[in-house]
């Protein structure tokens, strides 16, 4: 399905997706686990120390973990 690509997902993003799914599509939550298992992806934990990376200003502070995770992934 993904060829030579190996997806890496961050826990913060997965948690956020799960929260939205529970609120809007609760019946689909169990299928999320099946999808992730079939995807054969690596799940990385989001750093607790978000100040490790100096990033650009961000409007919504709650999205800072997503930004920091993306910047760290570049290295």
Beta strands, then each sheet from edge to edge (+ up, - down):
strand 1: 8-10
strand 2: 42-44
sheet 1: 1+ 2+
end
